[in-house]
Amino acid sequence: MRKKTPELREAFIGRFTEHHAFLLTKMLARIDQLSADIADLERAHQRPDRPSGRPPR
């Protein structure tokens, strides 16, 4: 999504207010945090010390 930032800016010229920028910043930050959380979970799931197929207790 971040790779498309210039295209998104161009698409919103004339209809993109400061309020929209604020909301978009919040949404992108949330996506970044969720992506980081998913990466953490994937790393934890692949740890060799955890029995495969079962979540840790």
Secondary structure, DSSP 8 states (H G I E B T S, - for coil): -GGGHHHHHHHTTTT--HHHHHHHHHHHHHHHHHHHHHHHHHHHHT-TTS-TTS---
